[in-house]
Amino acid sequence: MSVRRRTVLKGLAASSAVLAMPAVLRAQASAFKIGLLTVKTGPLAQGGIQMEQGIITLLKEKNYTFAGRKIELISADTGGNPAGAKTKAQEVIERDKVNVILGPLAAFELLAITDYVRDNQTPLMSIAAAEDVTQRKANPFVIRPSATSAQCCHAMGDYAAKELKYKRAATISEDFAFGYEQMGGFLRVFEDNGGKVVKKLWPPLVTPDYTPYIAQIQNVDCVFNGFAGSNPVKFMRAYADLGLKGRIPLLSGWTAMDDALLRSLGDEAVGVISAAFYSAEFKSESNKRFIAAMQKDYGVLPGGYSAGMYVAGLCVEAAMQKLGGKADDRKALADALHQVSLTDTPRGAIKFDKYGNVIGDVFIRRCERKGSQLVNTVIKTYPNVSQFWTYNEKDFLANPVYARDYPPAKNLEQ
């Protein structure tokens, strides 16, 4: 077999030309890779699928181009468990060489990979709400544009005590980290403002029947729930079927009354008051575009899962614009993401504290029926809410992270 000399020389010339290009131009010739860690199976899959829809919606809007650079999205299904999250994080970092990771969904997944992404110096824009990753054990490579587990729950504790004047509450959520931290935030603020949490209930993540738990709820002014995925649908239907809907008002965190979940709910959800970092009612220009695109492509009203990933993508784009040709430097990218400040996003204006956690508005919503549709009507907005609520940052961090038994529930009754 013979090789033509002209072809060889042509190939050598092309290679020499590429090598002679400035490093910045060579880097821009390759795609910028975003790894998405999401969940497509199990009880958390509903939110995981919405995460993927959210980032794809932004990428389509931007023609898969951020800051003049083509974007390649690599989506990985973690299965909604810590081991799966660790495996998929390793794959997208070591095999796919991603520049940044979006996700994962669950707090226990984030806890499983936080050390790994720090050791591999890969920026991660998390929707997962594991508190300590942006608090006592702050990871410089983790930036959270959604909210900590307790960030919205602090606001709900305040609203329940001050606006609704409730005095006695029960809490119920899945028996895992996200549930503990949500309930801890609500309990702390509610009791600091004169309320008492007299019952705490912890069903497993996979619970076929909530009846035994609901049967324990009595003699309270309200119930605060923090269910996620498809579990809120089962819980609220059981709550209504057992006759509690008309007797004891139901409050919730953002996942239990996510706007995207409303199409799966019926009259059992009417009247439920929730606290969320995103509202489909918010009137920003980017939210209008976002909602129109989600309804066109997927036929759904977007919620916090999809909005969280859309906003995460906006943050990546802003950091890339700031860095220019240095966007491939993952340490520089993580630093730039901490400095992002945006005035027009689907959730409103946002910025980040020194720990990498978002500061933004929290919406209090009441679920209502308008015609044939359920909507979460905004009834109050808490502006510029920090992960530390109104507490002194130093004092807040001197206490343990919110947990199953912290803050201590001093008012529990049998």
C-alpha positions as CSV (number, residue, x, y, z in Angstrom):
1,M,0.0,0.0,0.0
2,S,1.4,3.4,-0.9
3,V,0.7,6.8,0.8
4,R,0.6,9.9,-1.4
5,R,3.2,12.4,-0.3
6,R,1.0,15.4,-1.0
7,T,-1.7,14.0,1.4
8,V,0.9,13.6,4.1
9,L,2.3,17.1,3.7
10,K,-1.2,18.5,3.6
11,G,-2.0,16.7,6.9
12,L,1.3,17.9,8.5
13,A,0.6,21.5,7.4
14,A,-2.9,21.4,8.9
15,S,-1.6,20.0,12.1
16,S,1.1,22.6,12.3
17,A,-1.5,25.3,11.7
18,V,-3.7,24.0,14.5
19,L,-0.7,23.9,16.9
20,A,0.3,27.4,15.9
21,M,-3.1,28.8,16.8
22,P,-3.3,30.6,20.2
23,A,-4.5,28.3,23.0
24,V,-7.6,30.4,23.4
25,L,-8.7,29.8,19.8
26,R,-7.9,26.1,20.0
27,A,-10.1,25.8,23.1
28,Q,-13.0,27.6,21.5
29,A,-12.9,25.2,18.6
30,S,-14.1,22.4,21.0
31,A,-17.5,22.2,22.6
32,F,-18.1,23.2,26.2
33,K,-19.4,20.2,27.9
34,I,-22.2,20.3,30.6
35,G,-22.9,17.1,32.5
36,L,-26.5,16.8,33.9
37,L,-27.0,14.4,36.9
38,T,-30.7,13.8,37.1
39,V,-33.2,11.1,38.0
40,K,-35.4,9.3,35.5
41,T,-36.5,6.3,37.5
42,G,-38.1,5.8,40.9
43,P,-40.2,8.1,43.1
44,L,-38.1,11.2,42.4
45,A,-38.2,10.8,38.6
46,Q,-40.9,13.4,38.0
47,G,-38.6,16.1,39.3
48,G,-35.6,14.6,37.5
49,I,-37.3,14.7,34.1
50,Q,-38.3,18.3,34.7
51,M,-34.6,19.1,35.4
52,E,-33.7,17.9,32.0
53,Q,-36.5,19.7,30.3
54,G,-35.4,23.0,32.0
55,I,-31.8,23.0,30.8
56,I,-32.8,21.8,27.3
57,T,-35.3,24.6,27.1
58,L,-32.5,27.2,27.8
59,L,-30.1,25.5,25.4
60,K,-32.7,25.5,22.6
61,E,-33.4,29.2,23.2
62,K,-29.6,29.9,23.0
63,N,-29.1,27.6,19.9
64,Y,-26.9,25.4,22.1
65,T,-24.4,28.3,22.3
66,F,-23.1,30.2,25.4
67,A,-20.7,33.1,25.0
68,G,-20.0,32.1,21.4
69,R,-19.2,28.5,22.3
70,K,-21.1,25.4,21.3
71,I,-22.6,23.5,24.2
72,E,-22.7,19.7,24.4
73,L,-25.1,18.3,27.1
74,I,-24.4,14.9,28.6
75,S,-27.4,13.6,30.6
76,A,-26.9,10.8,33.2
77,D,-29.5,9.0,35.2
78,T,-28.4,8.5,38.8
79,G,-31.3,6.3,39.7
80,G,-32.0,8.7,42.7
81,N,-29.5,7.0,45.0
82,P,-26.0,7.9,46.4
83,A,-24.1,5.1,44.7
84,G,-25.7,5.9,41.4
85,A,-24.8,9.6,41.8
86,K,-21.2,8.8,42.6
87,T,-20.9,6.4,39.6
88,K,-22.4,8.9,37.1
89,A,-20.3,11.8,38.5
90,Q,-17.2,9.7,37.9
91,E,-18.3,8.9,34.3
92,V,-19.0,12.5,33.3
93,I,-15.8,13.8,34.9
94,E,-13.3,11.1,34.0
95,R,-14.7,9.7,30.7
96,D,-16.7,12.6,29.3
97,K,-14.4,15.4,30.6
98,V,-17.2,17.8,31.3
99,N,-16.5,21.4,32.2
100,V,-19.3,21.8,34.7
101,I,-22.0,19.6,36.3
102,L,-25.7,20.5,36.8
103,G,-27.5,18.6,39.5
104,P,-28.0,16.2,41.2
105,L,-31.6,16.2,42.5
106,A,-31.5,14.8,46.0
107,A,-29.6,16.0,49.1
108,F,-28.3,12.5,49.8
109,E,-26.9,12.4,46.2
110,L,-25.1,15.7,46.6
111,L,-23.6,14.5,49.9
112,A,-22.3,11.4,48.2
113,I,-20.3,13.4,45.5
114,T,-19.3,16.7,47.1
115,D,-15.8,15.5,48.1
116,Y,-15.3,13.9,44.7
117,V,-16.1,17.0,42.7
118,R,-13.9,19.1,45.0
119,D,-11.0,16.6,44.6
120,N,-11.5,16.7,40.8
121,Q,-12.0,20.5,40.8
122,T,-15.2,20.3,38.8
123,P,-17.8,23.1,39.3
124,L,-21.2,21.8,40.2
125,M,-24.4,23.8,40.0
126,S,-26.7,22.0,42.4
127,I,-30.5,21.9,42.7
128,A,-30.0,19.5,45.6
129,A,-30.3,21.2,48.9
130,A,-27.9,19.5,51.3
131,E,-27.4,22.4,53.8
132,D,-23.8,22.0,55.0
133,V,-22.3,21.9,51.5
134,T,-22.8,25.7,51.5
135,Q,-22.5,26.2,55.2
136,R,-20.1,24.6,57.7
137,K,-18.4,22.4,55.1
138,A,-18.6,24.9,52.2
139,N,-17.3,23.4,49.0
140,P,-15.7,26.0,46.7
141,F,-16.8,24.0,43.7
142,V,-20.5,23.8,44.6
143,I,-22.8,26.7,43.7
144,R,-26.5,26.4,44.5
145,P,-28.9,28.6,42.4
146,S,-32.1,27.0,43.8
147,A,-32.3,27.0,47.6
148,T,-31.1,25.1,50.7
149,S,-33.6,22.7,52.1
150,A,-34.6,25.2,54.8
151,Q,-34.4,28.4,52.9
152,C,-38.1,28.5,51.9
153,C,-39.2,26.7,55.0
154,H,-37.8,29.5,57.2
155,A,-40.1,31.8,55.4
156,M,-43.1,29.4,55.8
157,G,-42.4,29.1,59.6
158,D,-42.5,32.9,59.8
159,Y,-45.7,33.2,57.7
160,A,-47.4,30.5,59.7
161,A,-46.7,32.1,63.0
162,K,-47.0,35.8,62.2
163,E,-49.6,36.0,59.4
164,L,-51.7,32.9,59.9
165,K,-51.4,33.1,63.7
166,Y,-51.0,29.3,64.1
167,K,-49.8,28.1,67.5
168,R,-49.6,24.3,67.2
169,A,-48.2,22.4,64.3
170,A,-47.4,18.8,63.2
171,T,-44.7,18.1,60.6
172,I,-44.4,15.2,58.2
173,S,-41.8,14.5,55.5
174,E,-39.8,11.6,54.1
175,D,-37.2,10.0,56.5
176,F,-34.1,11.4,54.7
177,A,-31.8,14.4,54.7
178,F,-34.0,16.8,52.7
179,G,-36.9,16.1,54.9
180,Y,-34.9,16.6,58.1
181,E,-33.5,19.9,56.9
182,Q,-36.9,21.3,55.7
183,M,-38.6,20.4,59.0
184,G,-35.7,21.8,61.0
185,G,-35.9,25.1,59.3
186,F,-39.7,25.4,59.7
187,L,-39.6,24.3,63.4
188,R,-36.9,26.8,64.3
189,V,-38.6,29.9,62.9
190,F,-42.1,28.8,63.9
191,E,-41.1,28.2,67.5
192,D,-38.9,31.3,67.7
193,N,-42.1,33.2,66.9
194,G,-44.3,31.6,69.5
195,G,-45.5,28.4,67.8
196,K,-45.1,24.8,69.0
197,V,-44.3,21.7,66.9
198,V,-46.1,19.0,68.8
199,K,-45.8,16.0,66.4
200,K,-43.0,15.0,63.9
201,L,-43.7,12.1,61.5
202,W,-41.1,10.4,59.2
203,P,-42.5,8.0,56.6
204,P,-39.9,6.2,54.5
205,L,-39.2,7.5,51.0
206,V,-41.1,4.6,49.5
207,T,-44.4,4.5,51.5
208,P,-47.4,2.7,49.9
209,D,-49.9,4.0,52.4
210,Y,-49.8,7.2,54.5
211,T,-52.9,6.3,56.6
212,P,-51.0,5.1,59.7
213,Y,-49.1,8.4,59.8
214,I,-52.1,10.7,59.1
215,A,-54.0,8.9,61.8
216,Q,-51.6,10.3,64.4
217,I,-52.3,13.9,63.5
218,Q,-54.7,15.6,65.9
219,N,-55.2,18.7,68.0
220,V,-53.0,21.0,65.8
221,D,-53.7,24.2,63.9
222,C,-51.8,23.1,60.8
223,V,-49.7,20.4,59.2
224,F,-46.4,21.3,57.4
225,N,-45.3,18.7,54.8
226,G,-42.1,18.4,52.8
227,F,-42.8,15.5,50.4
228,A,-41.0,15.4,47.1
229,G,-41.3,13.6,43.7
230,S,-44.6,11.8,43.3
231,N,-45.1,11.3,47.0
232,P,-47.0,14.6,47.6
233,V,-49.8,13.4,45.3
234,K,-50.3,10.2,47.3
235,F,-50.1,12.0,50.6
236,M,-52.6,14.8,49.8
237,R,-55.1,12.4,48.4
238,A,-54.9,10.3,51.6
239,Y,-55.1,13.4,53.7
240,A,-58.3,14.5,52.0
241,D,-59.8,10.9,51.9
242,L,-59.3,10.6,55.7
243,G,-61.2,13.9,56.3
244,L,-58.4,16.1,57.4
245,K,-58.5,18.5,54.5
246,G,-61.5,20.4,55.8
247,R,-60.3,20.4,59.4
248,I,-56.6,21.0,59.6
249,P,-55.0,23.4,57.1
250,L,-52.0,22.0,55.1
251,L,-48.8,23.8,54.5
252,S,-45.9,22.7,52.4
253,G,-42.3,23.3,51.1
254,W,-41.7,23.9,47.5
255,T,-41.4,20.4,46.2
256,A,-44.8,19.3,47.6
257,M,-46.6,22.0,45.7
258,D,-44.3,22.5,42.7
259,D,-46.2,24.2,39.9
260,A,-45.4,21.4,37.5
261,L,-47.1,18.9,39.9
262,L,-50.4,20.7,39.8
263,R,-51.6,18.9,36.7
264,S,-51.4,15.6,38.8
265,L,-53.5,17.0,41.6
266,G,-57.2,17.7,42.1
267,D,-59.3,19.4,44.7
268,E,-57.3,17.8,47.5
269,A,-54.6,20.5,46.8
270,V,-57.0,23.5,46.8
271,G,-56.1,25.8,49.8
272,V,-52.7,24.4,50.4
273,I,-50.2,27.2,51.2
274,S,-46.6,26.7,50.1
275,A,-43.3,28.5,50.1
276,A,-41.1,28.3,47.0
277,F,-38.1,30.0,45.3
278,Y,-39.9,29.9,41.9
279,S,-43.4,30.8,40.8
280,A,-45.0,30.4,37.4
281,E,-46.8,33.7,38.2
282,F,-43.6,35.7,38.4
283,K,-43.8,38.3,35.6
284,S,-40.1,38.6,34.5
285,E,-39.4,38.6,30.7
286,S,-37.3,35.5,31.0
287,N,-40.0,33.7,32.9
288,K,-42.5,34.5,30.2
289,R,-40.2,33.1,27.6
290,F,-39.4,30.1,29.7
291,I,-43.1,29.2,30.4
292,A,-44.1,29.6,26.8
293,A,-41.2,27.3,25.6
294,M,-42.0,24.7,28.3
295,Q,-45.6,24.6,27.3
296,K,-44.9,24.5,23.6
297,D,-42.3,21.7,23.8
298,Y,-43.5,19.6,26.8
299,G,-47.1,20.7,27.4
300,V,-46.4,21.5,31.1
301,L,-46.3,24.4,33.4
302,P,-42.7,24.6,34.7
303,G,-41.8,24.4,38.3
304,G,-38.8,24.7,40.6
305,Y,-37.0,21.6,39.2
306,S,-37.0,22.9,35.6
307,A,-36.6,26.6,36.6
308,G,-33.7,25.6,38.8
309,M,-31.8,24.1,35.9
310,Y,-32.7,26.9,33.5
311,V,-31.3,29.4,36.0
312,A,-28.2,27.2,36.5
313,G,-27.6,27.4,32.8
314,L,-28.0,31.2,32.8
315,C,-25.3,31.3,35.5
316,V,-22.9,29.2,33.5
317,E,-23.4,31.4,30.5
318,A,-22.7,34.5,32.6
319,A,-19.6,33.0,34.0
320,M,-18.4,32.0,30.5
321,Q,-19.0,35.5,29.2
322,K,-16.9,36.9,32.1
323,L,-14.0,34.5,31.6
324,G,-13.9,34.5,27.8
325,G,-11.2,32.2,26.6
326,K,-10.4,31.0,30.2
327,A,-13.8,29.2,30.6
328,D,-12.0,25.8,30.3
329,D,-10.1,26.6,33.6
330,R,-12.5,24.8,36.0
331,K,-11.1,26.6,39.1
332,A,-11.6,30.0,37.4
333,L,-15.1,28.9,36.3
334,A,-16.1,28.0,39.9
335,D,-14.8,31.3,41.1
336,A,-16.7,33.2,38.4
337,L,-19.9,31.3,39.2
338,H,-19.7,32.6,42.8
339,Q,-19.6,36.1,41.4
340,V,-22.6,35.9,39.1
341,S,-25.4,38.4,39.7
342,L,-28.4,38.3,37.4
343,T,-31.4,40.8,37.4
344,D,-33.7,38.9,35.0
345,T,-34.3,35.2,35.5
346,P,-37.4,33.1,35.7
347,R,-37.2,33.4,39.5
348,G,-36.2,37.0,39.7
349,A,-33.0,38.7,40.6
350,I,-30.3,36.5,42.2
351,K,-26.8,36.7,43.6
352,F,-24.7,34.4,45.7
353,D,-23.2,34.6,49.2
354,K,-19.6,33.8,49.9
355,Y,-20.5,30.2,50.5
356,G,-21.9,29.8,47.0
357,N,-25.6,29.7,48.0
358,V,-28.2,31.8,46.2
359,I,-29.9,34.9,47.7
360,G,-33.3,35.6,46.1
361,D,-37.0,36.0,46.7
362,V,-39.2,33.4,48.3
363,F,-42.9,33.3,47.3
364,I,-45.8,32.3,49.6
365,R,-48.5,30.8,47.4
366,R,-52.1,29.5,47.9
367,C,-53.4,26.8,45.6
368,E,-56.6,27.9,43.9
369,R,-58.8,26.6,41.1
370,K,-59.2,29.0,38.2
371,G,-61.6,27.5,35.7
372,S,-60.4,24.0,35.1
373,Q,-56.8,24.7,36.2
374,L,-55.1,24.7,39.5
375,V,-52.7,27.6,40.1
376,N,-50.5,28.7,43.0
377,T,-51.4,32.3,43.6
378,V,-48.7,34.4,45.2
379,I,-50.0,36.0,48.4
380,K,-46.7,37.3,49.8
381,T,-43.1,37.7,48.7
382,Y,-40.1,37.6,51.0
383,P,-37.4,39.6,49.3
384,N,-33.7,38.7,49.2
385,V,-33.9,35.6,51.4
386,S,-30.5,34.2,52.6
387,Q,-29.8,30.7,53.6
388,F,-29.3,32.1,57.2
389,W,-32.8,33.7,57.2
390,T,-32.6,36.7,59.6
391,Y,-30.2,34.9,62.0
392,N,-26.6,36.1,62.6
393,E,-24.4,34.1,60.2
394,K,-21.7,33.4,62.8
395,D,-24.2,32.2,65.4
396,F,-26.1,30.1,62.8
397,L,-22.9,28.3,61.7
398,A,-21.9,27.7,65.4
399,N,-25.0,25.4,65.7
400,P,-25.3,21.9,64.2
401,V,-26.7,21.4,60.7
402,Y,-30.5,20.8,60.7
403,A,-31.1,17.1,61.3
404,R,-33.8,14.7,62.4
405,D,-33.5,15.8,66.0
406,Y,-32.0,19.3,65.5
407,P,-33.3,21.8,66.4
408,P,-34.6,19.8,69.4
409,A,-38.3,19.5,69.4
410,K,-39.1,20.7,73.0
411,N,-42.8,20.6,72.7
412,L,-43.6,17.1,71.3
413,E,-46.7,15.4,72.6
414,Q,-47.7,11.7,72.4
